[in-house]
């Protein structure tokens, strides 16, 4: 997370403006990480804890500055529309 200005496409704020990078404590991050790990098929609390302690979330998050977030938003909109349209077919 960064303060103030959103990251530019391809920007790594830890290099370009480290003073704006918000450092969260492990106590804050841990419950969030446990929920995120569900999406990576770490189902048991033990597996999640091991993945968290091994730095799995950090390794996955380091590349987020490389995403084209406009394209991600457009893609999510397409999937949302598809989900709504398919729901109409099932529940008219």
PEPE-V770397 format. One record per helix or strand. SS is the DSSP state (H for helix, E for strand). FROM is the first residue (numbers start at 1). TO is the last residue. If there is no record, write none. Layout:
ss:from:to
SS:FROM:TO
SS:FROM:TO
//
This chain:
ss:from:to
E:2:2
H:13:16
H:18:20
E:21:21
H:26:40
H:45:53
H:56:61
H:64:66
H:69:90
//
